[in-house]
Amino acid sequence: MANPFEIWTGGPPADFGLPAGLVNALVAGCRAVQIVGGSGLGKTTHLLALQRWATASGQPAAYHRLDPQQPPPAPPRSGWWLLDETQLLPDRTVRGLLAQARSAGLGLACATHRRHWFLAGVVTWRLPGLGDAAALASLLGSYLLRAGQPHRTPWDPAVLRQWRQLSAGNVELTIRLAYELWEDRGSLDQLTAAELHAAAGRLQAEAPDLWALRRNR
């Protein structure tokens, strides 16, 4: 049986949809968005979902992951300009990109680790991570449902709370831990705290860089 959490290793889920609040802002005419959050909280996932939303709405959308060692890419001719990791650029450069997008009639969406306070007229969408055990259960359930393997037994609330605490609410770390648990057990049914902590300990030892995402609350 395929691991339903393996989809994360190939990039963000292709069927991830934008939150309703952000869609409402876009439909209302918003043309500038900054998506703010730490590593592993879903910034790129949201940008790519916005790209799919724009394309489905008949608007082209060009995605670029920025490199501070390279000059910013040229803007597209129309539609949306999606820029990932804008916190890597000097503030004056980000200001210039927004002005360039507005003068060309483009929508601009940027993903950043820190809010660009100096950007005026921009919708800010913060990614807080998984705030509680219920949010964690919803995320895990969505992966299982997508894979045609819905979770059929009640989650143990104590185990979910410990999982949320171990992952510090980080989405990427949560899914990677789910992947490891599925590889070990073949399901998440009747998961015990001992099994959860054992898998977390192995992941911390084998992937310390990934485990460091816990700092990005």
C-alpha positions as CSV (number, residue, x, y, z in Angstrom):
1,M,0.0,0.0,0.0
2,A,1.5,3.4,-1.0
3,N,2.4,5.8,1.7
4,P,-0.2,8.6,1.5
5,F,2.3,11.1,2.9
6,E,4.9,10.5,0.2
7,I,3.3,13.2,-2.0
8,W,5.1,15.8,0.1
9,T,8.5,14.6,-1.1
10,G,7.6,15.6,-4.7
11,G,6.5,19.1,-3.8
12,P,3.3,20.7,-2.5
13,P,0.1,18.8,-3.0
14,A,-1.3,19.7,-6.5
15,D,-4.8,19.9,-5.2
16,F,-4.1,22.3,-2.4
17,G,-6.5,25.2,-2.6
18,L,-6.1,28.8,-1.3
19,P,-7.9,29.7,1.9
20,A,-11.3,31.1,1.4
21,G,-10.3,34.5,2.9
22,L,-7.5,34.9,0.5
23,V,-9.6,33.9,-2.5
24,N,-12.2,36.4,-1.4
25,A,-9.6,39.2,-1.4
26,L,-8.4,38.2,-4.9
27,V,-12.0,38.1,-6.3
28,A,-12.6,41.5,-4.8
29,G,-9.7,42.9,-6.8
30,C,-6.6,42.6,-4.7
31,R,-3.5,42.8,-6.9
32,A,-0.8,42.7,-4.3
33,V,-0.3,40.0,-1.6
34,Q,2.5,39.0,0.8
35,I,2.4,35.6,2.3
36,V,4.4,35.6,5.6
37,G,5.7,32.6,7.5
38,G,8.7,30.6,8.5
39,S,10.3,27.7,6.7
40,G,8.0,24.7,6.3
41,L,4.8,26.6,6.9
42,G,3.5,26.5,3.4
43,K,4.6,29.8,1.7
44,T,5.6,28.1,-1.6
45,T,2.5,25.9,-1.4
46,H,0.3,29.0,-1.2
47,L,2.1,30.7,-4.1
48,L,1.7,27.7,-6.4
49,A,-2.0,27.5,-5.4
50,L,-2.3,31.1,-6.3
51,Q,-0.7,30.3,-9.6
52,R,-3.3,27.6,-10.3
53,W,-6.1,30.0,-9.2
54,A,-4.9,32.7,-11.5
55,T,-4.5,30.3,-14.5
56,A,-8.0,28.9,-13.9
57,S,-9.3,32.5,-13.8
58,G,-7.7,33.1,-17.3
59,Q,-4.7,35.0,-16.0
60,P,-1.1,33.8,-16.6
61,A,1.1,33.6,-13.6
62,A,4.9,33.4,-13.6
63,Y,6.6,31.9,-10.5
64,H,10.2,32.7,-9.6
65,R,12.3,31.6,-6.6
66,L,14.7,34.4,-5.9
67,D,18.4,34.1,-5.6
68,P,20.2,37.0,-3.8
69,Q,23.3,36.4,-5.9
70,Q,21.3,37.0,-9.1
71,P,19.4,40.1,-10.3
72,P,15.6,39.8,-10.0
73,P,13.9,38.2,-13.0
74,A,12.2,40.2,-15.6
75,P,8.4,40.6,-15.0
76,P,5.9,38.8,-17.1
77,R,4.0,40.7,-19.8
78,S,0.6,40.2,-18.1
79,G,-1.2,38.5,-15.2
80,W,0.5,37.7,-11.9
81,W,4.2,37.9,-10.9
82,L,4.9,35.4,-8.0
83,L,8.1,35.9,-6.2
84,D,9.4,33.4,-3.5
85,E,11.8,34.3,-0.7
86,T,11.6,38.1,-1.1
87,Q,13.1,38.5,2.4
88,L,16.5,37.7,0.7
89,L,16.4,41.0,-1.2
90,P,17.1,44.5,0.1
91,D,14.0,46.5,1.0
92,R,14.6,49.0,-1.8
93,T,14.6,46.2,-4.3
94,V,11.3,44.8,-3.1
95,R,9.8,48.3,-3.2
96,G,11.0,48.6,-6.8
97,L,9.5,45.3,-7.8
98,L,6.1,46.3,-6.4
99,A,6.3,49.7,-8.2
100,Q,7.3,47.8,-11.4
101,A,4.4,45.4,-11.1
102,R,1.9,48.2,-10.5
103,S,3.1,50.3,-13.4
104,A,2.7,47.3,-15.7
105,G,-0.7,46.4,-14.4
106,L,0.5,43.1,-12.9
107,G,-0.6,41.3,-9.8
108,L,2.3,40.7,-7.4
109,A,2.4,38.0,-4.8
110,C,5.5,37.5,-2.7
111,A,6.4,34.8,-0.1
112,T,8.6,36.0,2.7
113,H,9.9,35.0,6.1
114,R,9.3,38.5,7.5
115,R,6.6,41.0,6.8
116,H,7.5,43.9,4.5
117,W,6.1,46.7,6.6
118,F,7.0,49.3,4.0
119,L,4.7,47.9,1.3
120,A,1.5,50.0,1.1
121,G,-1.8,48.7,-0.2
122,V,-0.7,45.0,0.1
123,V,-2.8,42.2,1.6
124,T,-0.8,40.3,4.3
125,W,-1.6,36.7,4.8
126,R,0.2,35.1,7.7
127,L,0.8,31.4,8.0
128,P,0.8,30.5,11.7
129,G,1.3,26.7,11.2
130,L,-0.9,24.1,12.9
131,G,-2.3,26.0,15.9
132,D,-3.8,23.0,17.7
133,A,-4.4,19.3,17.7
134,A,-7.6,19.7,15.7
135,A,-5.7,21.5,12.9
136,L,-3.1,18.7,12.9
137,A,-5.8,16.0,12.7
138,S,-7.5,17.9,9.8
139,L,-4.2,18.0,7.9
140,L,-3.4,14.3,8.4
141,G,-7.0,13.4,7.5
142,S,-6.8,15.4,4.2
143,Y,-3.8,13.4,3.1
144,L,-5.4,10.1,3.9
145,L,-8.6,11.1,2.2
146,R,-6.8,12.2,-0.9
147,A,-5.0,8.8,-1.0
148,G,-8.3,7.0,-0.7
149,Q,-7.4,5.7,2.7
150,P,-9.6,7.8,5.2
151,H,-8.8,7.5,8.8
152,R,-11.5,5.3,10.3
153,T,-10.7,5.2,14.0
154,P,-10.8,8.1,16.5
155,W,-7.5,9.9,17.0
156,D,-6.1,9.8,20.5
157,P,-6.3,13.4,21.7
158,A,-3.3,13.0,23.9
159,V,-1.2,11.6,21.1
160,L,-2.3,14.5,18.8
161,R,-1.4,17.1,21.4
162,Q,2.1,15.5,21.8
163,W,2.5,15.4,18.0
164,R,1.6,19.1,17.8
165,Q,4.1,19.8,20.5
166,L,6.9,17.7,18.9
167,S,6.5,19.4,15.5
168,A,5.8,22.8,16.9
169,G,3.0,23.2,14.4
170,N,5.3,23.1,11.4
171,V,3.5,21.6,8.4
172,E,6.5,20.1,6.6
173,L,7.8,18.5,9.7
174,T,4.4,17.1,10.6
175,I,4.0,15.5,7.2
176,R,7.5,14.1,7.2
177,L,6.9,12.5,10.7
178,A,3.6,11.1,9.3
179,Y,5.5,9.6,6.4
180,E,8.0,7.9,8.8
181,L,5.2,6.5,11.0
182,W,3.4,5.1,8.0
183,E,6.6,3.5,6.7
184,D,7.0,1.9,10.2
185,R,3.4,0.8,10.8
186,G,1.5,0.9,7.5
187,S,-1.2,3.1,9.0
188,L,-1.8,5.7,11.7
189,D,-4.6,3.7,13.4
190,Q,-4.2,3.3,17.2
191,L,-1.0,5.2,17.2
192,T,0.7,5.3,20.6
193,A,2.7,8.0,22.2
194,A,5.7,5.7,22.5
195,E,5.6,5.0,18.7
196,L,5.3,8.7,18.0
197,H,8.3,9.6,20.2
198,A,10.4,6.8,18.8
199,A,9.8,8.0,15.2
200,A,10.5,11.6,16.2
201,G,13.7,10.6,17.8
202,R,14.9,8.8,14.7
203,L,13.9,11.7,12.5
204,Q,15.8,14.1,14.7
205,A,18.9,12.0,14.5
206,E,18.7,11.3,10.8
207,A,17.5,14.7,9.5
208,P,18.7,17.4,12.0
209,D,18.2,20.2,9.4
210,L,14.6,19.2,8.9
211,W,14.1,18.9,12.7
212,A,15.4,22.5,13.0
213,L,12.2,23.7,11.3
214,R,10.7,23.4,14.8
215,R,12.2,26.8,15.4
216,N,10.0,28.4,12.7
217,R,6.9,28.8,14.7
